[in-house]
Amino acid sequence: MRTVLVPIDFSDTSINAATYAAQMLTGMYGVNMLLYHVYGKAEHAASSEQELNKLKVSLFDIGIVKMQILSEQGNDFGTSLEKLVRENKPDMIIMGITGKNKIAQTFIGSNTLNIVKKNLCPVLIVPPGAKFNKLKHFGLASDFIQPPSAAITGIIKKLLGGFFAKLHIVNVNPAHHVSITEAYQRVKDQMNESFKGYEHEFYFIGLYDLPETMNMFVNDHDIDMIITMPKDDSWFSTLLGNNNTKKLAYQSKVPVLAIHQ
């Protein structure tokens, strides 16, 4: 990775995401962490830059990573963020999310999920209570319709190699009974080959509620980060898009990395 973008609105949620990012990126050679803030009025320009600089200094006490700041005026945070991403093409965005109250959920949650939906680059969603620990176990949620693309596989391998971690590949489907289907087995074989040389394990869980099951899986296997592979808008209806399934993003105790398939 070369550039990691961390949007800041100075809420506890965004500062926690920045803290997580600084700790996660510490020691990664050549990575630049960009703290980005959008202010509404021209008279806020100086104070916004001052506050970003204060945050930058405080983060140096937490993690050692190259950091830059950028603040600019804008009427809509989401629009400004999308424009910046399209122009600068960061390798990853690290954003906070919270659902503790409707106001926070509307502002922080909607902007975070909209950035994921637009498929601009991988997005790491950091829940408010998440604290960085050494990343030893990654959980990959897969529908097993097709294996991860070469691009996704490459990103996951870099994470596994960089953190010397194990990959737990999990599928939640109530149709699982005694054994998996031939179609599932073919995808499993392909994924086995893709992650050859990296420690990995497969899990097929015959339950209905994906977010609830994933949260239990996280606890049972000490998962430090969940990786999801959204394909299109249907991902939001099946994983994050309605009241029944927003739980994974809003209630997960560990960060969720969304990398479009």
C-alpha positions as CSV (number, residue, x, y, z in Angstrom):
1,M,0.0,0.0,0.0
2,R,1.1,3.5,-0.7
3,T,-1.7,5.8,0.4
4,V,-4.3,5.2,3.1
5,L,-7.0,7.8,3.4
6,V,-8.6,8.4,6.9
7,P,-11.6,10.8,6.8
8,I,-11.9,12.9,10.0
9,D,-14.9,14.8,11.4
10,F,-13.3,15.0,14.9
11,S,-16.0,12.7,16.4
12,D,-14.8,10.0,18.8
13,T,-15.7,7.5,16.1
14,S,-13.4,9.0,13.4
15,I,-10.6,9.6,15.9
16,N,-10.8,6.0,17.0
17,A,-10.5,4.9,13.3
18,A,-7.5,7.2,12.9
19,T,-5.9,5.7,16.0
20,Y,-6.5,2.1,14.7
21,A,-5.1,3.1,11.3
22,A,-1.9,4.6,12.8
23,Q,-1.3,1.5,14.9
24,M,-2.1,-0.9,12.0
25,L,0.2,0.9,9.6
26,T,3.1,1.3,11.9
27,G,6.2,-0.2,10.5
28,M,4.8,-0.5,6.9
29,Y,7.5,1.0,4.7
30,G,6.4,3.5,2.1
31,V,2.8,4.0,3.3
32,N,1.4,7.5,3.6
33,M,-1.6,8.1,5.9
34,L,-3.7,11.0,4.8
35,L,-5.9,12.6,7.4
36,Y,-8.8,14.4,5.6
37,H,-11.4,16.8,6.9
38,V,-14.2,18.8,5.2
39,Y,-15.3,22.1,6.8
40,G,-18.4,24.0,5.9
41,K,-17.4,27.7,6.1
42,A,-14.3,29.6,4.9
43,E,-13.7,31.0,8.4
44,H,-13.2,27.5,9.7
45,A,-10.2,26.8,7.4
46,A,-7.4,27.8,9.9
47,S,-9.0,26.1,12.9
48,S,-9.6,22.9,10.9
49,E,-6.0,22.7,9.8
50,Q,-4.9,23.4,13.4
51,E,-7.1,20.6,14.8
52,L,-5.8,18.2,12.1
53,N,-2.2,19.0,13.0
54,K,-3.0,18.4,16.7
55,L,-4.4,15.0,15.8
56,K,-1.4,14.2,13.7
57,V,0.9,15.0,16.6
58,S,-1.1,12.9,19.0
59,L,-1.1,10.0,16.6
60,F,2.7,10.0,16.4
61,D,2.6,9.1,20.1
62,I,0.6,6.0,19.2
63,G,2.1,4.7,16.0
64,I,5.1,5.5,13.7
65,V,3.8,6.1,10.2
66,K,4.3,8.8,7.6
67,M,1.3,11.2,7.9
68,Q,-0.1,14.2,5.9
69,I,-3.2,16.3,6.5
70,L,-5.7,17.8,4.1
71,S,-8.6,20.1,4.9
72,E,-10.9,21.7,2.4
73,Q,-14.2,23.5,2.2
74,G,-17.2,21.6,1.0
75,N,-21.0,21.6,1.3
76,D,-21.3,17.8,1.5
77,F,-18.8,15.5,3.2
78,G,-19.7,12.4,1.1
79,T,-19.4,14.3,-2.2
80,S,-16.1,15.9,-1.3
81,L,-14.7,12.5,-0.1
82,E,-15.8,10.7,-3.2
83,K,-14.1,13.4,-5.4
84,L,-10.9,13.1,-3.5
85,V,-10.9,9.4,-3.8
86,R,-11.5,9.4,-7.5
87,E,-8.8,11.9,-8.1
88,N,-6.1,10.5,-5.8
89,K,-6.9,6.8,-5.9
90,P,-5.8,5.7,-2.4
91,D,-5.1,2.0,-1.8
92,M,-7.5,1.9,1.1
93,I,-9.9,4.1,3.1
94,I,-10.2,3.6,6.9
95,M,-13.4,4.9,8.3
96,G,-15.3,4.7,11.5
97,I,-18.9,3.7,11.9
98,T,-21.4,3.8,14.7
99,G,-25.0,3.1,15.3
100,K,-25.4,4.2,18.9
101,N,-27.9,6.9,17.9
102,K,-29.8,7.9,14.8
103,I,-27.8,11.1,14.2
104,A,-24.5,9.4,14.3
105,Q,-25.8,6.5,12.3
106,T,-27.2,8.8,9.6
107,F,-24.0,10.9,9.2
108,I,-21.1,8.5,9.9
109,G,-22.8,5.3,9.0
110,S,-24.4,6.4,5.7
111,N,-21.2,8.1,4.4
112,T,-19.1,5.0,5.2
113,L,-21.5,2.6,3.6
114,N,-22.0,4.8,0.6
115,I,-18.2,4.8,0.0
116,V,-18.2,1.0,0.2
117,K,-21.2,0.9,-2.2
118,K,-19.5,3.1,-4.8
119,N,-16.6,0.6,-5.2
120,L,-13.9,3.2,-5.3
121,C,-11.3,1.2,-3.4
122,P,-11.1,-1.2,-0.4
123,V,-12.7,0.3,2.7
124,L,-11.9,-0.8,6.3
125,I,-14.9,-0.1,8.5
126,V,-13.7,0.4,12.2
127,P,-16.5,0.1,14.8
128,P,-16.3,2.6,17.7
129,G,-15.1,0.0,20.3
130,A,-12.4,-1.6,18.1
131,K,-8.9,-1.4,19.5
132,F,-5.9,-2.5,17.5
133,N,-4.3,-5.8,18.5
134,K,-1.8,-7.7,16.5
135,L,-3.7,-9.1,13.5
136,K,-3.3,-12.9,13.8
137,H,-6.6,-14.1,12.4
138,F,-8.6,-12.9,9.4
139,G,-12.1,-14.1,8.7
140,L,-13.1,-14.2,5.0
141,A,-16.8,-14.3,4.4
142,S,-17.5,-16.0,1.0
143,D,-20.7,-17.0,-0.8
144,F,-18.6,-19.8,-2.6
145,I,-20.3,-18.9,-5.9
146,Q,-16.9,-18.1,-7.2
147,P,-13.4,-17.7,-5.7
148,P,-11.9,-14.3,-4.9
149,S,-10.5,-12.5,-7.9
150,A,-6.8,-12.3,-8.4
151,A,-6.8,-8.7,-7.2
152,I,-8.6,-9.6,-3.9
153,T,-6.4,-12.7,-3.4
154,G,-3.4,-10.5,-3.8
155,I,-4.6,-8.0,-1.2
156,I,-5.4,-10.8,1.3
157,K,-2.0,-12.5,0.7
158,K,-0.3,-9.2,1.5
159,L,-2.2,-8.9,4.7
160,L,-1.5,-12.5,5.7
161,G,2.2,-12.2,4.9
162,G,2.6,-8.8,6.4
163,F,1.0,-9.8,9.7
164,F,2.0,-13.5,9.7
165,A,-1.7,-14.3,10.1
166,K,-4.1,-17.2,9.5
167,L,-7.1,-17.0,7.2
168,H,-10.4,-18.4,8.2
169,I,-12.7,-18.8,5.2
170,V,-16.3,-19.1,6.3
171,N,-19.6,-19.7,4.5
172,V,-23.0,-19.3,6.3
173,N,-25.8,-21.1,4.5
174,P,-28.8,-22.9,6.1
175,A,-28.6,-25.5,3.2
176,H,-25.4,-27.0,4.7
177,H,-26.3,-30.3,6.3
178,V,-23.9,-33.3,6.1
179,S,-21.6,-32.2,3.3
180,I,-21.0,-29.4,0.9
181,T,-22.2,-29.6,-2.8
182,E,-19.9,-30.3,-5.7
183,A,-20.1,-26.7,-6.7
184,Y,-18.9,-25.6,-3.3
185,Q,-16.1,-28.2,-3.4
186,R,-14.8,-26.8,-6.7
187,V,-14.6,-23.3,-5.3
188,K,-13.0,-24.6,-2.2
189,D,-10.4,-26.4,-4.3
190,Q,-9.7,-23.3,-6.2
191,M,-9.3,-21.2,-3.0
192,N,-7.0,-23.9,-1.6
193,E,-4.7,-23.5,-4.6
194,S,-4.9,-19.7,-4.4
195,F,-3.8,-19.6,-0.8
196,K,-1.3,-22.4,-1.0
197,G,1.6,-21.5,1.2
198,Y,-0.6,-19.5,3.6
199,E,-2.2,-20.9,6.7
200,H,-5.9,-21.2,6.0
201,E,-9.0,-23.2,7.1
202,F,-12.6,-23.6,5.8
203,Y,-15.8,-23.5,7.7
204,F,-19.3,-24.3,6.4
205,I,-22.0,-23.2,8.9
206,G,-25.6,-24.3,8.5
207,L,-27.4,-21.3,10.0
208,Y,-29.6,-18.5,8.7
209,D,-28.5,-15.2,10.3
210,L,-25.2,-14.2,8.6
211,P,-24.3,-11.2,10.8
212,E,-25.2,-12.9,14.1
213,T,-23.3,-16.1,13.0
214,M,-20.3,-14.1,11.9
215,N,-20.2,-12.3,15.3
216,M,-20.3,-15.6,17.0
217,F,-17.6,-16.9,14.7
218,V,-15.4,-13.9,15.5
219,N,-15.7,-14.7,19.2
220,D,-15.1,-18.4,18.9
221,H,-12.0,-18.1,16.6
222,D,-10.5,-14.9,18.0
223,I,-10.9,-13.2,14.6
224,D,-9.2,-9.8,14.4
225,M,-10.7,-8.6,11.1
226,I,-13.5,-9.7,8.8
227,I,-13.0,-9.5,5.1
228,T,-16.1,-9.3,2.8
229,M,-16.3,-9.3,-1.0
230,P,-19.3,-7.2,-2.2
231,K,-20.1,-7.7,-5.8
232,D,-22.8,-5.2,-6.5
233,D,-25.8,-3.5,-4.8
234,S,-27.2,-6.9,-3.9
235,W,-24.4,-7.1,-1.2
236,F,-26.2,-4.3,0.7
237,S,-29.5,-6.2,0.6
238,T,-27.9,-9.4,1.7
239,L,-25.2,-8.1,4.1
240,L,-25.5,-4.5,5.1
241,G,-28.4,-2.9,3.3
242,N,-31.5,-3.2,5.4
243,N,-32.4,-3.1,9.1
244,N,-32.1,-6.9,9.4
245,T,-28.6,-7.1,8.2
246,K,-26.8,-3.8,9.1
247,K,-25.7,-5.6,12.2
248,L,-22.5,-6.8,10.8
249,A,-21.2,-3.3,10.1
250,Y,-22.9,-1.5,12.9
251,Q,-22.5,-4.1,15.7
252,S,-19.3,-5.9,14.8
253,K,-16.6,-5.7,17.5
254,V,-13.8,-6.0,14.9
255,P,-13.1,-4.0,11.8
256,V,-14.8,-5.1,8.5
257,L,-12.7,-4.8,5.3
258,A,-14.8,-4.6,2.1
259,I,-13.0,-5.4,-1.1
260,H,-15.2,-5.5,-4.2
261,Q,-15.2,-8.7,-6.2
